[in-house]
């Protein structure tokens, strides 16, 4: 995910939203599952839906960026042409 944020030139609010939602979901989802198994408090388990939605929203933002970006705007890995040896 991180390499694609750079490769698609995602910047500004979209970049902050994408990376923020991804990081929150990536860490809080397993912590919520572990919290339920460690404490037995079922209310913690209900938050897994929220953390999963953070991950999905982040991926949807990146899918939208990949779908709408102009090919000339792309930089980073995979965009260079092969040199003729």
FENGIDA-V400404 format. One record per pair of residues at least 24 apart in sequence whose C-alpha atoms are under 10 Angstrom apart, sorted by the first residue. I is the first residue (numbers start at 0). J is the second residue. D is the distance in Angstrom with one decimal. If there is no record, write none. Layout:
i:I j:J d:D
i:I j:J d:D
This chain:
i:0 j:57 d:9.5
i:0 j:58 d:8.5
i:0 j:61 d:8.4
i:2 j:75 d:8.2
i:2 j:76 d:8.0
i:3 j:61 d:8.2
i:3 j:64 d:9.9
i:3 j:65 d:8.8
i:3 j:73 d:10.0
i:3 j:74 d:9.8
i:3 j:75 d:8.5
i:3 j:76 d:8.7
i:4 j:61 d:7.6
i:4 j:64 d:9.0
i:4 j:65 d:9.5
i:4 j:75 d:9.7
i:5 j:73 d:8.8
i:5 j:74 d:7.6
i:5 j:75 d:6.6
i:5 j:76 d:8.8
i:6 j:65 d:9.7
i:6 j:72 d:9.3
i:6 j:73 d:6.0
i:6 j:74 d:5.1
i:6 j:75 d:4.5
i:6 j:76 d:6.3
i:6 j:77 d:8.2
i:6 j:78 d:8.3
i:7 j:61 d:8.9
i:7 j:64 d:7.2
i:7 j:65 d:6.8
i:7 j:68 d:7.2
i:7 j:69 d:9.2
i:7 j:70 d:9.0
i:7 j:72 d:7.4
i:7 j:73 d:5.1
i:7 j:74 d:6.5
i:7 j:75 d:7.7
i:7 j:76 d:9.8
i:8 j:64 d:9.1
i:8 j:65 d:9.9
i:8 j:68 d:8.8
i:8 j:72 d:7.3
i:8 j:73 d:6.3
i:8 j:74 d:6.8
i:8 j:75 d:8.4
i:9 j:60 d:10.0
i:9 j:61 d:8.5
i:9 j:64 d:7.4
i:9 j:65 d:9.5
i:9 j:68 d:9.3
i:9 j:73 d:9.5
i:13 j:57 d:9.4
i:13 j:60 d:7.5
i:13 j:61 d:8.9
i:13 j:64 d:9.0
i:14 j:57 d:9.7
i:14 j:60 d:9.1
i:14 j:61 d:9.1
i:16 j:53 d:9.8
i:16 j:56 d:9.1
i:16 j:57 d:7.3
i:16 j:60 d:8.4
i:17 j:53 d:9.1
i:17 j:54 d:8.9
i:17 j:56 d:7.8
i:17 j:57 d:4.7
i:17 j:58 d:7.6
i:17 j:59 d:8.9
i:17 j:60 d:6.4
i:17 j:61 d:7.1
i:18 j:54 d:9.7
i:18 j:57 d:7.2
i:18 j:58 d:9.8
i:18 j:60 d:10.0
i:18 j:61 d:9.8
i:19 j:53 d:8.8
i:19 j:54 d:9.6
i:19 j:57 d:8.2
i:20 j:50 d:8.6
i:20 j:51 d:9.8
i:20 j:52 d:8.9
i:20 j:53 d:5.1
i:20 j:54 d:6.2
i:20 j:55 d:8.8
i:20 j:56 d:7.2
i:20 j:57 d:5.6
i:20 j:58 d:9.1
i:20 j:60 d:10.0
i:21 j:50 d:9.1
i:21 j:51 d:9.5
i:21 j:52 d:9.8
i:21 j:53 d:6.4
i:21 j:54 d:5.2
i:21 j:55 d:8.4
i:21 j:56 d:8.2
i:21 j:57 d:5.5
i:21 j:58 d:7.9
i:22 j:50 d:9.8
i:22 j:53 d:8.8
i:22 j:54 d:8.2
i:22 j:57 d:9.3
i:23 j:50 d:7.1
i:23 j:51 d:9.6
i:23 j:53 d:7.1
i:23 j:54 d:8.0
i:24 j:48 d:9.8
i:24 j:49 d:8.1
i:24 j:50 d:4.5
i:24 j:51 d:6.1
i:24 j:52 d:7.7
i:24 j:53 d:5.3
i:24 j:54 d:5.1
i:24 j:55 d:8.8
i:24 j:56 d:9.7
i:24 j:57 d:8.9
i:25 j:50 d:7.7
i:25 j:51 d:8.4
i:25 j:53 d:8.6
i:25 j:54 d:7.0
i:26 j:50 d:8.6
i:27 j:51 d:8.9
i:27 j:53 d:9.8
i:28 j:52 d:9.9
i:28 j:53 d:9.4
i:28 j:54 d:9.1
